[in-house]
Amino acid sequence: MATCWNCGKTYDAPDLITRETECPHCAAFLRSCRNCEFYDPLAHNECREPQAELQPDKERANACDYFRAAKAVRAGGKKAKGKGDFDALFKD
């Protein structure tokens, strides 16, 4: 089982996730940086794999050789709940 970066729903991860593979719930690309175990918004190029090539659009399908489907993802596609909670701390 894996979790979609966009809708947060779980899906049965196929053995091979290609550039055309989409989430069965929301049709987001599954072979994207946002759905990769190495994705880290705080890392250089937002990737913890130092040899990976820069992928400018983290939500689009790509052919990165280092892609590994993440079992769980950190944030939703629209706005991370944690960020909303953080922003609420500084609201007047």
ABEGO torsion letter per residue (X at the ends): XBBBAAAGBBBBBBABBBAABBBAAAGBBABBAAABAABBAABBGGBABAABBBBABAABBBABAABBBBABBABBAABBAAAAAAAAAABX
